[in-house]
Structures are given as structure tokens and as C-alpha cells.
Amino acid sequence: MGVLGITHYSPAAFAELMRVMATGRVAQIQVPYNVLDRAVETEVLPAAAERGLGVIVMQPLGVGALARRSPPPDALRPLRASEFHTWAQALLKWLLSDRRVHCAIPATSSVEHMRENALAGDPPWLDEDARRWSSGWRRGDDRPT
């Protein structure tokens, strides 16, 4: 038994993506989503959840840009209960704590990074307060605002 999914990387195509989702012909979607690229939050993710579609996230680390420079440890203190050890894990934990997301596919050429990233898939998850707080991370210094 096969499963059909659809994907697109551009917010300009999300309206068409949602039209295809509405046909009932697909079981999953793949979209970009991370703390900086949140275009899917308002319409695409709610529509996928309403239809019971699986959601695979591409570019969860912003093509690596988000993970390059971590904030100082003190800046992440509010998130410590979520048991992460690297900045990339914190970013992935933020994403995977969104109950509408089923899978994230961070690209890496490093076996060590692959192992570290996989650990972000274990609970505990961030609660809504921690997700809201951490959504203030921004480009440039990648630190909470």
C-alpha cells in the first residue's frame, strides 16, 4: 500500500498546496518550517491537522543557518527541562513540540550531527509557554528576544 504526499518550498505555492490537500488524495505534506520561517503556521498546518495529514518538515534548521551560532547557555535556561544538549537539538525540539508536525528532516553531512539531531526526537516536549518564548529567536544573533 502506497502513500501519496505533496511538497513545496515556497509560500507562493501554499494556496495550490492547500487546494490539493482538500481533494483527499494525499496523506502527507512536506513543507519548510522553523523558528524563522513560520509561513505554514496560519493556514497550512491547521488545514493539515483538520484533514489528518502527516506533516514532514524540511529545512528545520534553516538550511543550517540557524544552528551555526548558539546563544549563551544562560539564554536557554527556560528550556532546560526539555533535556537538549545542543543548539540544533533545541531548535528541533521547538519544531517537534508542535503537535501538528510528525517528522523533521534536518540535512547534514556529519554523522555526529545526525546522531545529535536524532536525540531531539525524544520527549519531554516543550509546552506552549516555552514554544512561545523560544519563538522570539531571530536571525542575526539567533538569541531569544
C-alpha positions as YAML, in Angstrom:
chain: A
units: angstrom
residues:
- id: 1
  name: MET
  ca: [0.00, 0.00, 0.00]
- id: 2
  name: GLY
  ca: [1.50, 3.33, -1.02]
- id: 3
  name: VAL
  ca: [1.05, 6.77, 0.40]
- id: 4
  name: LEU
  ca: [0.95, 9.86, -1.75]
- id: 5
  name: GLY
  ca: [2.33, 13.13, -0.45]
- id: 6
  name: ILE
  ca: [2.97, 16.57, -1.85]
- id: 7
  name: THR
  ca: [5.62, 19.13, -1.15]
- id: 8
  name: HIS
  ca: [6.52, 22.70, -1.85]
- id: 9
  name: TYR
  ca: [9.14, 25.06, -0.51]
- id: 10
  name: SER
  ca: [7.61, 28.40, -1.49]
- id: 11
  name: PRO
  ca: [4.85, 30.23, 0.37]
- id: 12
  name: ALA
  ca: [3.69, 31.49, -3.02]
- id: 13
  name: ALA
  ca: [2.56, 27.93, -3.79]
- id: 14
  name: PHE
  ca: [0.83, 27.22, -0.47]
- id: 15
  name: ALA
  ca: [-2.64, 28.13, -1.77]
- id: 16
  name: GLU
  ca: [-2.28, 25.50, -4.50]
- id: 17
  name: LEU
  ca: [-0.81, 23.04, -1.98]
- id: 18
  name: MET
  ca: [-3.92, 23.53, 0.16]
- id: 19
  name: ARG
  ca: [-6.23, 23.01, -2.83]
- id: 20
  name: VAL
  ca: [-4.56, 19.65, -3.46]
- id: 21
  name: MET
  ca: [-4.77, 18.80, 0.26]
- id: 22
  name: ALA
  ca: [-8.53, 19.44, 0.12]
- id: 23
  name: THR
  ca: [-9.03, 16.80, -2.60]
- id: 24
  name: GLY
  ca: [-8.40, 13.98, -0.13]
- id: 25
  name: ARG
  ca: [-5.90, 12.38, -2.49]
- id: 26
  name: VAL
  ca: [-2.81, 12.95, -0.33]
- id: 27
  name: ALA
  ca: [-1.93, 11.55, 3.08]
- id: 28
  name: GLN
  ca: [1.01, 13.78, 3.89]
- id: 29
  name: ILE
  ca: [2.68, 17.05, 3.05]
- id: 30
  name: GLN
  ca: [6.24, 18.32, 3.24]
- id: 31
  name: VAL
  ca: [6.82, 22.00, 3.92]
- id: 32
  name: PRO
  ca: [9.55, 24.32, 5.22]
- id: 33
  name: TYR
  ca: [9.13, 25.30, 8.87]
- id: 34
  name: ASN
  ca: [11.48, 26.59, 11.55]
- id: 35
  name: VAL
  ca: [11.68, 29.39, 14.13]
- id: 36
  name: LEU
  ca: [12.30, 31.94, 11.38]
- id: 37
  name: ASP
  ca: [10.25, 30.52, 8.52]
- id: 38
  name: ARG
  ca: [6.78, 30.18, 10.00]
- id: 39
  name: ALA
  ca: [4.59, 30.83, 6.96]
- id: 40
  name: VAL
  ca: [2.86, 27.43, 7.32]
- id: 41
  name: GLU
  ca: [1.55, 28.13, 10.83]
- id: 42
  name: THR
  ca: [-1.53, 30.18, 9.96]
- id: 43
  name: GLU
  ca: [-3.19, 28.12, 7.22]
- id: 44
  name: VAL
  ca: [-1.23, 25.08, 6.05]
- id: 45
  name: LEU
  ca: [-0.65, 23.35, 9.40]
- id: 46
  name: PRO
  ca: [-4.22, 23.90, 10.63]
- id: 47
  name: ALA
  ca: [-5.59, 22.53, 7.32]
- id: 48
  name: ALA
  ca: [-3.30, 19.51, 7.52]
- id: 49
  name: ALA
  ca: [-4.36, 18.82, 11.11]
- id: 50
  name: GLU
  ca: [-8.05, 19.19, 10.21]
- id: 51
  name: ARG
  ca: [-7.63, 16.60, 7.44]
- id: 52
  name: GLY
  ca: [-5.46, 14.24, 9.49]
- id: 53
  name: LEU
  ca: [-2.49, 14.61, 7.14]
- id: 54
  name: GLY
  ca: [1.05, 13.75, 8.13]
- id: 55
  name: VAL
  ca: [3.44, 16.70, 8.14]
- id: 56
  name: ILE
  ca: [7.10, 16.34, 7.22]
- id: 57
  name: VAL
  ca: [9.20, 19.43, 7.81]
- id: 58
  name: MET
  ca: [12.07, 20.38, 5.54]
- id: 59
  name: GLN
  ca: [14.69, 22.99, 6.47]
- id: 60
  name: PRO
  ca: [14.06, 22.74, 10.23]
- id: 61
  name: LEU
  ca: [17.46, 24.32, 10.87]
- id: 62
  name: GLY
  ca: [17.06, 26.97, 8.17]
- id: 63
  name: VAL
  ca: [19.47, 25.23, 5.77]
- id: 64
  name: GLY
  ca: [21.96, 25.17, 8.66]
- id: 65
  name: ALA
  ca: [21.93, 28.94, 9.20]
- id: 66
  name: LEU
  ca: [20.01, 28.72, 12.48]
- id: 67
  name: ALA
  ca: [22.35, 26.14, 14.02]
- id: 68
  name: ARG
  ca: [25.67, 27.82, 13.19]
- id: 69
  name: ARG
  ca: [25.89, 30.02, 16.27]
- id: 70
  name: SER
  ca: [24.27, 29.12, 19.54]
- id: 71
  name: PRO
  ca: [23.21, 31.61, 22.19]
- id: 72
  name: PRO
  ca: [24.91, 31.67, 25.58]
- id: 73
  name: PRO
  ca: [23.74, 28.88, 27.93]
- id: 74
  name: ASP
  ca: [22.00, 31.35, 30.26]
- id: 75
  name: ALA
  ca: [19.72, 32.47, 27.43]
- id: 76
  name: LEU
  ca: [18.34, 28.93, 27.14]
- id: 77
  name: ARG
  ca: [17.70, 28.36, 30.85]
- id: 78
  name: PRO
  ca: [13.87, 28.49, 30.46]
- id: 79
  name: LEU
  ca: [14.09, 25.50, 28.11]
- id: 80
  name: ARG
  ca: [16.35, 23.23, 30.18]
- id: 81
  name: ALA
  ca: [13.51, 20.95, 31.30]
- id: 82
  name: SER
  ca: [13.24, 19.72, 27.72]
- id: 83
  name: GLU
  ca: [16.59, 17.91, 28.00]
- id: 84
  name: PHE
  ca: [18.57, 19.03, 24.98]
- id: 85
  name: HIS
  ca: [22.34, 19.34, 24.80]
- id: 86
  name: THR
  ca: [23.00, 21.28, 21.60]
- id: 87
  name: TRP
  ca: [21.54, 24.37, 19.99]
- id: 88
  name: ALA
  ca: [20.40, 22.30, 16.99]
- id: 89
  name: GLN
  ca: [18.55, 19.99, 19.38]
- id: 90
  name: ALA
  ca: [16.81, 23.00, 20.96]
- id: 91
  name: LEU
  ca: [15.69, 24.21, 17.53]
- id: 92
  name: LEU
  ca: [14.47, 20.74, 16.55]
- id: 93
  name: LYS
  ca: [12.75, 20.26, 19.92]
- id: 94
  name: TRP
  ca: [10.89, 23.54, 19.35]
- id: 95
  name: LEU
  ca: [9.66, 22.27, 15.98]
- id: 96
  name: LEU
  ca: [8.79, 18.74, 17.06]
- id: 97
  name: SER
  ca: [6.87, 20.08, 20.06]
- id: 98
  name: ASP
  ca: [4.28, 21.38, 17.59]
- id: 99
  name: ARG
  ca: [1.74, 18.54, 17.70]
- id: 100
  name: ARG
  ca: [0.87, 19.11, 14.03]
- id: 101
  name: VAL
  ca: [4.40, 18.09, 12.99]
- id: 102
  name: HIS
  ca: [5.14, 14.39, 12.55]
- id: 103
  name: CYS
  ca: [8.66, 14.35, 11.17]
- id: 104
  name: ALA
  ca: [11.57, 16.73, 10.62]
- id: 105
  name: ILE
  ca: [14.34, 16.09, 8.12]
- id: 106
  name: PRO
  ca: [17.40, 18.17, 9.01]
- id: 107
  name: ALA
  ca: [20.07, 17.78, 6.37]
- id: 108
  name: THR
  ca: [23.65, 17.18, 7.47]
- id: 109
  name: SER
  ca: [26.84, 15.75, 6.10]
- id: 110
  name: SER
  ca: [28.10, 14.96, 9.61]
- id: 111
  name: VAL
  ca: [27.43, 11.61, 11.24]
- id: 112
  name: GLU
  ca: [27.88, 13.22, 14.67]
- id: 113
  name: HIS
  ca: [25.30, 15.91, 13.87]
- id: 114
  name: MET
  ca: [22.94, 13.20, 12.63]
- id: 115
  name: ARG
  ca: [23.24, 11.39, 15.98]
- id: 116
  name: GLU
  ca: [22.78, 14.62, 17.95]
- id: 117
  name: ASN
  ca: [19.78, 15.66, 15.85]
- id: 118
  name: ALA
  ca: [18.08, 12.29, 16.37]
- id: 119
  name: LEU
  ca: [18.12, 12.84, 20.14]
- id: 120
  name: ALA
  ca: [15.80, 15.83, 19.72]
- id: 121
  name: GLY
  ca: [13.05, 13.36, 18.80]
- id: 122
  name: ASP
  ca: [12.77, 12.11, 22.37]
- id: 123
  name: PRO
  ca: [10.45, 13.63, 24.97]
- id: 124
  name: PRO
  ca: [9.97, 15.67, 27.04]
- id: 125
  name: TRP
  ca: [8.50, 18.25, 24.68]
- id: 126
  name: LEU
  ca: [8.29, 21.99, 25.08]
- id: 127
  name: ASP
  ca: [5.00, 23.21, 26.46]
- id: 128
  name: GLU
  ca: [3.13, 26.08, 24.79]
- id: 129
  name: ASP
  ca: [4.71, 28.71, 27.06]
- id: 130
  name: ALA
  ca: [8.23, 27.53, 26.17]
- id: 131
  name: ARG
  ca: [7.35, 27.40, 22.46]
- id: 132
  name: ARG
  ca: [6.01, 30.96, 22.60]
- id: 133
  name: TRP
  ca: [9.11, 32.18, 24.48]
- id: 134
  name: SER
  ca: [11.50, 30.46, 22.09]
- id: 135
  name: SER
  ca: [9.65, 31.70, 19.02]
- id: 136
  name: GLY
  ca: [11.35, 35.02, 19.70]
- id: 137
  name: TRP
  ca: [14.63, 33.65, 18.32]
- id: 138
  name: ARG
  ca: [15.69, 35.77, 15.39]
- id: 139
  name: ARG
  ca: [18.19, 35.86, 12.55]
- id: 140
  name: GLY
  ca: [21.49, 37.56, 13.20]
- id: 141
  name: ASP
  ca: [22.31, 36.54, 16.71]
- id: 142
  name: ASP
  ca: [19.88, 33.56, 16.96]
- id: 143
  name: ARG
  ca: [19.09, 34.55, 20.53]
- id: 144
  name: PRO
  ca: [15.75, 34.84, 22.20]
- id: 145
  name: THR
  ca: [14.33, 38.38, 22.11]
...
